[in-house]
Amino acid sequence: MKKWEKQTMKIAALGAMALTLAGCATAKSSSSQGNNPGKTIKIGVNMELSGSAAGYGEQQKQGIQLAVKKINKSGGIKVGGTKKKIQLVIRDNKTSNTTAASVAAQLVNSDKVVAVVGPATTSAGTAAIPNMTKAAVPSVSPSATDPDYTLQKSGKVQKYIFRACYQNNFQGATAATFVTKNLKAKRVAILTDNSSDYGTGLTKAFKKQYRGTVVSSQTFQEGDKDFNAILTALKHKKIDAIYAPGYYSEIGLIVKQARQAGIKAPIVGSDGMADAKLAQIAGKSNATNVYYTTPFSTKASATNKVASKFMSAYKAKYGSTAPTFSALAYDSVYMIKAAIEKEGSANSVKIADGLAKLKNFKGVTGTTTIDKQHNPEKTISIEQLTNGVVSKVYNVK
């Protein structure tokens, strides 16, 4: 028995030593988790550069490139006592959820980026989350607006997922308040793009907040061209406003056909309308008495020096007025820069920590503080179009 006990104690001692060594190895692995920078700070871009959302992706790419150019021109990002320049790795997810997931894997595993900007859409961004999380690399989406985007199914926050835009529920609720208080609309018709969570989420939030009467609630699909049947039915109803959350491609046609049908009621929508192409599709004279919620107003430069410099630089580089999605993408890069400088490290885990602590970040789209669910707290604006041009801005807090 004594001999057996000695052997047992010896084995137990060896086992304890093995566990101790394993613990050291685990601790070492944990401390070196994520990706680290080399001579440059690699930032990936997982973006919709082709496919149905390419218009938004291209605008965001322009904003990203403008930000990186400015940062690198000033010497780069300060990391501890040195400065490192940014190296962009841009990949097209083709507006495909499957491709977005594989692009995320490529960026974090092969390209070894320390942070990612994008994707633009909630669905593509959601598809990329598992690969971003597994590699412990943060991503900042300029425009993924679904309320649950930064959350796990349990309701717990996604540690490595952030956004520069506000959520659909905030947009929809703000639009409802504006329609009630500013437009004094007691009877509203709703036209919803039900082909994505974007349109349905905004409508749900609007209905929850709106205190008037919804006299009609109709739906349409992405790619639809003819809205005359819906609009003809609305013409015979007494409506004070139309709420139509969606993207400029369809909403532009809705505005055009509504005005041609003789409907003069205000048309209110969301940030998917914040593009000059809306007026091109609708026709400038038709794009009157049109409103949309947006995180960035083209008139912001009057009171925001950061926005003023950005708009001037954008105009000089691309020859046009900076769109909302370029501004959000520009801010996304600077949010990553601020996180790196706050933590004094460009390790991907540290960048995520810095993003989570971001407070009073002064960007193009306003002053931003990241909340506990990795959403930005910032001012929302509503732009009014008259003859296709922004004629007035309402700031809502």
N, C-alpha and C positions, 0 to 999 in steps of 0.2 A: 504493500500500500504506500509506504514511504517513497519507494522508488517511483511509483506511478504519480504520486503527488508532486515530486521534484520535476518530472517530465511535464506535467500539466502546467506547473508554475513557469517553467522555461518557455513553453509554447505561448502562454498568456503574456509573458514579458515581451516576447518577440512580436506578438500581435499588437500589443500596446505601442511598441516602437514603430511598427508599420503604420498604425493609425496616426501617430504623431507626425511621421514623415509625410503621410498623405495630407494631413491638415496643413502642413507647411506648403506643400505643393499647391493645394487649393487656394491658400491665402495668396501665394505668389501669382497664381493664375488670375485671381480676382483683382489684384492690384494692377495687373497689366491687361485688363479686359478692354475690349473695343479696339479701334484702330488708332494708330499714332501718326503724326505728320513726319515727313522726311525733310528734304531741303525746302519743299513748298508745302502749303496747306491745300490738300486736294479736297475740293467741294464738288460733289456730284450733282447733276441735273437730270431728274427723271421726269421727262416732260412730254406732253402731247404735241408733237411737232408735225404729225400727219394724222389723218382721220378726221372724224367729225368735230373734235375740239381743238383742231390745229390753230384756229384763229386766236384762241386764248393762249395756247402754248407758245406761239411765236411772240406774242406781246410780252409774255413773262420772260422768255429767253432774252429779249432785248433789254428788259429791266435788269436782269441778272448780269448780263455782260457789261452794262453801263456801270453798275455798282462795282464790279470787280476791276474794271478799268480805272475807276477813280481811286479805289483802295490801293491798287498796285502802283499807281502813279505817285502816291504819297509814301511809298516804301513798303506797303503791306500791312499785315496785322501784327500788333505788338504781342509777343508771347514771352512773358518774363522780361528779360533784359534785351531781347533781340526782336527783329521784325522779319516776318516771313511773308512772301508773296503768295497769292492764291493761284492755284492751278485748277481751272475748270475742266470737268469731264462731263460732256453733254451727250445724253443718249435719248433716243426717241422711243416712247412707249406706244406710239401709234394709236393712241386712244383705245387701247386694249387692256383689260384687266390682267389677262394672262401675261402679256408682254411687260406690263408695269411690274409685275412680281419678279419676272426673270431679269429685268433691267436693274431692279433693286439688288438682287443677288449678285449680279455682275459688278455693280458699283462698289458694294461693300466687301466682296470677297476677292475679286480679281483686281479692281482698280484701287482698292484700299482707301477709299475716301473717308474723311472724318465727319462729314455731314452732307446732307442732301437737301436741295431745294426742289419741291414738287412732291408728287404730281399735282396737276391743276384741279382735277376732278376728285370728288369724294370716293367714287367707286374704284378708280385706279389707285388712289392713295391707300384705301383700305386693303386692296390686294397686295400692296407692297409691305404692309405692316409686319407680317411674320418674319420676313427676311431682314428687315431693319432691326427688329427687336432681338432676333437671334444673334446678330452681329454687334449689338449694342452701339448702333450708329443712329443719331437723331436725324429726323427730317422735319423741315418746315414747309408746309403747303401754303402757297400764297392765296389759294381760293377754294379749298375744300370746306364747304359750309354746313354739312350735315351735323346736327348737334352731337351725335354719338361718335363722330370721327375720332376723337382723341380718347375715347373710353373703351374699356374691355366690356364684354358681355355682362360681367358681374357688376359693372358700374365703376370699377376701379380705373384710375387713369393709366393710359398707355405711356410708359416712362419715356419713350423715345419719339413720341409723336406730338408735333406742335403745329400751330397755324398762325398766319398773319392777318387773317380775316375773321370777322365775327360770324356767329352761327345763324342758320336759317330762322330759328325761333326768335332771335333778336330782330332780324330784318322784318319778318312777317308781322311781329307785334308792333314794331315802329311804324310800319306802313298803315296798320289798322288805326293807330292813334292819330297819325297824320290825316288820314281820310276823314276821321271823325271831327277832330279839333280844327284842322286847317281848311279842309275842303267842305266841312259841314254836311257830309254825305250821309243821309239817313237810310238810303236804299242802294245796295251795291250788287253788281253782277260779278261773278268770279269765273275766269277762264284759266284752267290749270293744265300745264304740261305734265301729264301723268306718266310719261315715259321714263322719268328719273325721280330719285328721292329729293332732288333739288326743288322741283315744282310742287310736289305733293307736301313736302315739309314746310315750305313757305305758306302754302294755303292753309294747312292745319294750324300754324301759328297765327295767321291772320284771323281765321274764324274764331279762335279761342279768345282773342283780344277785342275783336270788333263788337261794338254794342248796338249797331243798327240792324237792319233787316237784309239778309242775303236773299234777293228775289230770284236769282238763278245761279246755278253752279254747274258749269260745263267743262269738259276736258278735251284735250287734243294731244297729238303725238308729235315727237320730234320728226321733222321732215314734212309735216303737213303744209300744204300750200293754199288750200281753199277754205276760208272760214266764213264764207258768205251765208251759209245756212244758219249757223249759230248766231251771227250778227243780225240777220234779218229777224230772227225770233226775239232778240234783245231789243230791237228798235221799237217793238210794240209794247215793251214793258217800261214802266216809269222807273228810270235808274238815275242816280246822282253821280255815280262813278263806276268804273270797271277796274277790278283788281286782276292783273294778268301777269303772274310771276313766271319767268322763263328766260330764254336766251334771245338775243337780238334778231336771229335768223327768222324765227317764227313770230315774235312780238312785232317786229317791223312790218310784217305782212298784215297782222291783226290791226295795227294802227292804220295802215293804208286802207284796208278794206272797210274798217269801221267808219272812217271819215268819208269814204266814197259812198257809204250807205246812208250818210246823213247823221251819224251818231257823233255828237259834239261833246259828250260827257268826258270828264277827265279820265285818262287811262294811267293807272298807277302800277308800277312793277318793281323789279329787283335789280341787283347789280349785274345780272346777265344782260341787261339792256345798256350798260354803261360803255357804249362803243359808238364811234362815229358812223359805223355801218348801219345802225338803226335808222338814222335819218335818210341815208342813201336808199335803203329798202323801202321805207315808208313814203319817202318824198318829203322834202323840207317843209312845204306848207302844211302837210298832214301831221307832221311831228310837232304839233302845238297842243298845249294843255296836256302834256305828257310828263309824268314824274317817275323817278325811280330812286330806291335806296342805294347808297354807295359809300364805301369806306374812304373814297378819295374824290374830292371835288376839284375840277380844273380851275376853280376860282380860289383854291386854297392858298395860292402863292401870295395873296394880299395880306395874309396874317401869319404865314408859316414860311420862315426863311429857308428851311430845309427843302420844302416843297418848291419854293421859287427857284433855287439852284438846280434842283432835279429837272424841273420843267424846261429850264433854259438849256441844260445839257442835253436833254432828250431831243429838243427841237433842233439843236445844232447837229446832233448825230443822225437823226432819222428824218428830219424835215417835216415833222407833224406834231400835233399836240399830244402830250403823253396820256395814254389811256389808263384807266383804273388798274388793270391787271399788270401793267408794267410797273406801276408805282408799288403795288403789293409785293411783287417779286423783288424789286429793288430793296424794299424794307426787309424782306426775308434774309437777304445776304447780310445786311447790316445788323440784323438781330443775331446772326451767327457770329459775326465779328465782335459784337458787344459781349456775347457769352464767353468767347475765348479770352478776351481781355479781362473780363471780370474774374475768371478762374485762373488766369495766368498759365493756361494749358490748352493745347489743341488736341488732346486726347478726346476721342469721341464721347466717352462716358462723361468726362468733365464738361464738354460742350453742352450735353443734355442737362447737366446740373445747372450750368450757367443760364440756359434758356428758361429753366423752371423758376429761376430767381429774378428774371428780368423785370425791372421796375422803372417806370417813368422814362422809357426809351423814346427819344424824340426822333421820329421818322417822318417820311414824306406824307404818310397817311394819318399823322397825328401822334399824340403821346400815348404810348402803349405800356400796359402792365400785364404780365402773364398771370392768370389766376391758377387756382389749384387743379383745374381740369385742363390746363395748357391752352386756354382760350385767351385772346387778347381783350382787355378792357380798354375801349377807345370810343371816341365820339363817332356817331353815325351822321351822315349827311343825306339830304334828299335834293336832287337836282331837278329843276323844271326846264323843259324844252319849249322854246317858242320858235317856230319856223326852223326847226332842226338844230338850234343853237341853245346852249345853256344860258338862260336869261335870269335865273334866280337860284339861290342855294338856301336851304333851310338846314340849320344845324340842330340835331336832336341828341340829347345826352341821356 
